[in-house]
Amino acid sequence: MIYDISPSELQAIGTIRLARDGRAPSRARQSVSVWLEPDHPALEIAVLAASELVTNAVRYAGPGGGTETITLELHQGRDYLRLVVTDPGSSCSTPSRIPLQAPSLDAERGRGLAIVEALSRNRWGSHRVPPDGLRLVWCHLDLNPTPAQVEELFRSPM
């Protein structure tokens, strides 16, 4: 689902271009931590969502015709934060379903979009950006989650 958003509804908070390498997720976390105040109620959620989206872009984006950067943007709407990651794209179709996985403490991959789905309460999506075929993945996060809501998101399922 693509949310139809008026540009006047969003306030830009920050944008960074990241080299598509192993340091990108860390730089994304640092950037979001700088853009939001240390006591911002959505800080932990935004940092984790940015890390997961950028990690996916590093791991799964295909060759981008010379575009080896990832762009991370953070905007604020009336009652939400909008994170957007744009990468060189991939040959994959738009992710529309997240495969269910049996819980495994040994699995090292495969949870990123499921985490983003939980953090955004199912408000995320992806589409190609013509004409270059770039992939844009976005999510909306609650602007003012309560401490109980944040605790629930980070509670272990065990």
Disulfide bonds with the S-S distance in Angstrom:
none
